[in-house]
């Protein structure tokens, strides 16, 4: 993509200098196909997160965002430049030491002094006691459950996750005790269907769990399918205490399918 076309892909106040430092833009200001895909995902998520961040900045003197499973921290860097230049903190948690160290060095060079980098699995309790916005972009399999649990433990005002590689529930369906589930059993009789149904069921359980914990939930797509096959975005806004109806529906769904995924076990303390 030529430099003149790149500007159309940028958000207002988004600098080419940052994108060049992140290696999303080449030195001559161009985007290749892979960088364009990454930038579209990040920028679209930023747009969807803007109401949550505006709310956090309006209500908290020091708003804190945690990006869990942050990888190269593209999302964290973009959010810092657009929202956190003057106040607040961005915490990036990543288990791979090389990615975390490289991102920290980059932040130091850019002068992004209120970005915090922690090298640890999401499951470890490494965040400050109060976090207002939690994100997890393509945290793999049960790492998304760890991110949601971290958000729920800290009563985060907003949560946004893009799940990836939901494999656990498919295995649970395979190993579930044999019982008469009627027509439901046909949905996961074959391995291919079990994988697809398990992936869908995983995210339905996650959305119901957020609702049962007092969140207003929206499920939508992140970007066009041409940019990512893992495209489901779960947004949650904390609006109060737990609601009875989602709890009842969640309990019934878990009982009927015979699964107990990691998020459920974490909330039960098992």
VEXDREN-2710 file (C-alpha; in Angstrom, 1 decimal):
% VEXDREN-2710
k/r/px/py/pz
1/UNK/0.0/0.0/0.0
2/UNK/1.4/3.4/-1.0
3/UNK/2.0/6.1/1.6
4/UNK/-0.8/8.2/0.2
5/UNK/-3.3/5.4/0.8
6/UNK/-2.0/4.6/4.3
7/UNK/-3.6/7.8/5.8
8/UNK/-7.0/6.4/5.1
9/UNK/-6.3/3.4/7.4
10/UNK/-5.2/5.6/10.3
11/UNK/-7.4/6.8/13.2
12/UNK/-7.6/10.5/14.0
13/UNK/-4.5/11.6/16.0
14/UNK/-2.8/8.3/15.2
15/UNK/0.9/8.9/14.2
16/UNK/2.9/7.3/11.5
17/UNK/5.9/7.6/13.8
18/UNK/4.4/5.1/16.3
19/UNK/3.3/2.7/13.6
20/UNK/6.8/2.8/12.2
21/UNK/8.3/2.1/15.6
22/UNK/6.0/-0.9/15.9
23/UNK/7.1/-2.1/12.4
24/UNK/3.5/-1.8/11.1
25/UNK/4.7/0.8/8.7
26/UNK/7.9/0.5/6.7
27/UNK/10.5/3.2/6.8
28/UNK/9.1/4.7/3.6
29/UNK/5.6/4.8/5.1
30/UNK/4.1/1.8/3.4
31/UNK/1.9/-1.1/4.7
32/UNK/2.3/-4.7/3.5
33/UNK/-0.7/-7.1/3.6
34/UNK/0.2/-8.6/7.0
35/UNK/0.6/-5.2/8.6
36/UNK/-2.6/-4.0/7.1
37/UNK/-4.5/-7.0/8.6
38/UNK/-3.0/-6.3/12.0
39/UNK/-3.7/-2.6/11.9
40/UNK/-7.3/-3.1/10.8
41/UNK/-7.9/-5.4/13.7
42/UNK/-6.3/-3.1/16.3
43/UNK/-7.9/0.1/15.0
44/UNK/-11.4/-1.5/14.7
45/UNK/-11.1/-2.7/18.3
46/UNK/-9.9/0.7/19.4
47/UNK/-13.1/2.2/17.8
48/UNK/-15.3/-0.3/19.7
49/UNK/-13.4/0.4/22.9
50/UNK/-13.6/4.1/22.7
51/UNK/-17.0/4.4/24.6
52/UNK/-15.5/2.2/27.4
53/UNK/-12.3/4.3/27.6
54/UNK/-14.3/7.6/27.6
55/UNK/-16.3/6.3/30.5
56/UNK/-13.3/5.2/32.4
57/UNK/-11.6/8.5/32.0
58/UNK/-14.7/10.4/33.0
59/UNK/-15.2/8.4/36.2
60/UNK/-11.6/7.7/37.4
61/UNK/-8.7/10.0/38.2
62/UNK/-6.2/7.3/37.2
63/UNK/-7.9/4.9/34.8
64/UNK/-6.1/1.6/34.4
65/UNK/-6.3/-0.7/31.4
66/UNK/-4.9/-4.2/31.3
67/UNK/-4.1/-5.9/28.0
68/UNK/-3.7/-9.6/28.8
69/UNK/-1.8/-11.9/26.5
70/UNK/-0.5/-8.7/24.9
71/UNK/2.0/-10.2/22.5
72/UNK/3.9/-7.4/20.8
73/UNK/1.6/-4.9/22.6
74/UNK/0.3/-3.3/19.4
75/UNK/-3.0/-2.6/21.1
76/UNK/-1.5/-1.2/24.2
77/UNK/0.8/1.1/22.3
78/UNK/-2.0/2.4/20.1
79/UNK/-4.3/3.0/23.1
80/UNK/-1.6/4.7/25.0
81/UNK/-0.9/7.2/22.2
82/UNK/-4.6/7.9/21.7
83/UNK/-5.9/8.0/25.3
84/UNK/-3.2/7.7/28.0
85/UNK/-0.7/10.5/27.1
86/UNK/-1.7/12.6/30.0
87/UNK/-2.9/10.2/32.7
88/UNK/-3.7/6.7/33.5
89/UNK/-1.8/3.4/33.1
90/UNK/-1.6/0.6/30.5
91/UNK/-0.6/-2.8/31.9
92/UNK/0.6/-5.4/29.3
93/UNK/0.8/-9.0/30.5
94/UNK/2.6/-11.5/28.3
95/UNK/4.1/-14.8/29.1
96/UNK/6.8/-14.8/26.4
97/UNK/9.9/-13.0/27.8
98/UNK/11.3/-11.9/24.4
99/UNK/8.1/-10.2/23.4
100/UNK/7.6/-8.6/26.8
101/UNK/11.2/-7.3/27.0
102/UNK/11.1/-6.0/23.4
103/UNK/7.9/-4.1/24.1
104/UNK/9.3/-2.6/27.3
105/UNK/12.4/-1.4/25.5
106/UNK/10.2/0.1/22.8
107/UNK/8.1/1.9/25.3
108/UNK/11.2/3.4/26.9
109/UNK/12.4/4.7/23.6
110/UNK/9.0/6.3/22.9
111/UNK/8.8/7.8/26.3
112/UNK/5.5/6.0/27.2
113/UNK/6.4/6.1/30.8
114/UNK/3.0/4.8/32.2
115/UNK/3.1/1.6/30.3
116/UNK/3.8/-1.4/32.6
117/UNK/5.1/-4.7/31.3
118/UNK/4.8/-8.0/33.2
119/UNK/6.2/-11.2/32.0
120/UNK/3.8/-13.9/33.3
121/UNK/0.9/-16.1/32.3
122/UNK/-2.5/-14.4/32.5
123/UNK/-3.5/-16.9/35.2
124/UNK/-1.0/-15.4/37.7
125/UNK/-2.3/-12.6/39.9
126/UNK/0.0/-9.8/38.6
127/UNK/-2.4/-6.9/38.1
128/UNK/-3.1/-4.0/40.5
129/UNK/-6.1/-4.4/42.8
130/UNK/-8.3/-2.0/40.7
131/UNK/-8.4/-2.3/36.9
132/UNK/-11.1/-0.4/35.0
133/UNK/-10.8/-1.9/31.5
134/UNK/-9.6/-5.4/30.6
135/UNK/-8.8/-6.5/27.0
136/UNK/-7.5/-9.8/25.6
137/UNK/-7.0/-10.0/21.9
138/UNK/-6.7/-13.6/20.7
139/UNK/-5.7/-15.1/24.0
140/UNK/-5.5/-18.8/23.2
141/UNK/-8.0/-21.3/24.5
142/UNK/-8.4/-21.1/28.3
143/UNK/-6.2/-18.0/28.5
144/UNK/-9.3/-16.1/27.6
145/UNK/-11.0/-17.6/30.6
146/UNK/-8.1/-16.4/32.8
147/UNK/-8.5/-12.9/31.4
148/UNK/-12.3/-12.9/32.1
149/UNK/-11.7/-14.2/35.6
150/UNK/-9.1/-11.5/36.2
151/UNK/-11.6/-8.9/35.0
152/UNK/-14.4/-10.3/37.2
153/UNK/-12.1/-10.5/40.3
154/UNK/-11.3/-6.9/40.0
155/UNK/-14.9/-5.8/39.1
156/UNK/-13.6/-4.2/35.9
157/UNK/-16.0/-1.6/34.5
158/UNK/-15.4/-2.9/31.0
159/UNK/-14.1/-6.0/29.4
160/UNK/-13.4/-6.9/25.8
161/UNK/-12.1/-10.3/24.6
162/UNK/-11.5/-11.8/21.2
163/UNK/-11.3/-15.5/21.9
164/UNK/-9.0/-17.8/20.0
165/UNK/-8.5/-21.6/19.6
166/UNK/-11.4/-22.7/21.9
167/UNK/-10.4/-26.3/22.4
168/UNK/-11.1/-27.2/26.0
169/UNK/-14.9/-27.5/25.7
170/UNK/-14.6/-29.8/22.7
171/UNK/-12.5/-32.2/24.8
172/UNK/-14.9/-31.9/27.7
173/UNK/-17.8/-32.8/25.4
174/UNK/-15.8/-35.8/24.2
175/UNK/-15.1/-36.9/27.7
176/UNK/-18.5/-36.1/29.2
177/UNK/-20.3/-39.1/30.8
178/UNK/-22.7/-40.8/28.4
179/UNK/-26.3/-39.7/29.0
180/UNK/-29.5/-39.2/27.0
181/UNK/-29.3/-35.7/25.6
182/UNK/-31.7/-36.4/22.8
183/UNK/-31.2/-34.3/19.7
184/UNK/-28.5/-32.2/21.4
185/UNK/-26.0/-35.1/21.2
186/UNK/-26.2/-34.9/17.4
187/UNK/-24.5/-31.4/17.6
188/UNK/-21.2/-32.9/18.7
189/UNK/-21.3/-36.5/17.6
190/UNK/-18.7/-36.1/14.9
191/UNK/-15.2/-34.6/15.7
192/UNK/-15.6/-31.7/13.3
193/UNK/-19.0/-30.8/14.7
194/UNK/-17.7/-31.2/18.2
195/UNK/-14.9/-28.8/17.6
196/UNK/-17.2/-26.2/16.0
197/UNK/-20.0/-26.6/18.5
198/UNK/-17.5/-26.6/21.4
199/UNK/-16.1/-23.3/20.2
200/UNK/-19.5/-21.8/19.9
201/UNK/-20.6/-23.2/23.3
202/UNK/-17.4/-21.8/24.9
203/UNK/-18.3/-18.3/24.0
204/UNK/-22.0/-18.6/24.8
205/UNK/-21.0/-19.8/28.3
206/UNK/-18.6/-16.8/28.6
207/UNK/-21.2/-14.3/27.6
208/UNK/-23.8/-15.8/30.0
209/UNK/-21.2/-15.8/32.8
210/UNK/-20.6/-12.1/32.3
211/UNK/-24.3/-11.4/32.4
212/UNK/-24.7/-13.6/35.5
213/UNK/-21.9/-11.5/37.1
214/UNK/-23.7/-8.2/36.4
215/UNK/-22.4/-7.2/33.0
216/UNK/-24.4/-6.0/30.0
217/UNK/-23.0/-8.0/27.1
218/UNK/-22.7/-7.4/23.4
219/UNK/-21.3/-10.1/21.0
220/UNK/-20.2/-8.9/17.6
221/UNK/-17.5/-9.4/15.0
222/UNK/-14.2/-7.7/15.2
223/UNK/-13.3/-7.2/11.6
224/UNK/-14.2/-8.7/8.2
225/UNK/-13.5/-12.5/7.9
226/UNK/-10.8/-11.7/5.4
227/UNK/-8.6/-10.4/8.2
228/UNK/-9.1/-13.1/10.8
229/UNK/-11.0/-16.3/11.2
230/UNK/-11.1/-15.8/15.0
231/UNK/-13.4/-12.8/14.7
232/UNK/-15.8/-12.9/17.6
233/UNK/-15.7/-10.0/20.0
234/UNK/-17.3/-10.2/23.5
235/UNK/-17.9/-6.8/25.1
236/UNK/-19.1/-6.4/28.7
237/UNK/-20.1/-3.3/30.7
238/UNK/-20.6/-3.7/34.4
239/UNK/-24.0/-2.4/35.3
240/UNK/-24.8/-4.0/38.7
241/UNK/-25.0/-7.2/40.7
242/UNK/-25.6/-10.6/39.2
243/UNK/-28.9/-11.2/37.4
244/UNK/-31.0/-14.3/38.3
245/UNK/-32.2/-15.2/34.8
246/UNK/-28.7/-15.5/33.2
247/UNK/-27.6/-17.6/36.2
248/UNK/-30.5/-20.0/35.7
249/UNK/-29.9/-20.2/32.0
250/UNK/-26.2/-20.8/32.5
251/UNK/-26.7/-23.5/35.1
252/UNK/-29.2/-25.2/32.8
253/UNK/-26.8/-25.0/29.8
254/UNK/-23.9/-26.5/31.8
255/UNK/-26.1/-29.3/33.1
256/UNK/-27.6/-30.2/29.8
257/UNK/-24.2/-30.3/28.0
258/UNK/-22.3/-31.9/30.8
259/UNK/-19.3/-29.5/30.6
260/UNK/-17.7/-27.3/33.2
261/UNK/-15.1/-25.1/31.4
262/UNK/-12.2/-23.3/33.1
263/UNK/-14.0/-20.0/33.7
264/UNK/-16.8/-21.9/35.6
265/UNK/-14.3/-23.8/37.6
266/UNK/-12.4/-20.7/38.5
267/UNK/-15.5/-18.9/39.7
268/UNK/-16.5/-21.9/41.8
269/UNK/-13.0/-22.0/43.3
270/UNK/-12.3/-25.5/42.0
END
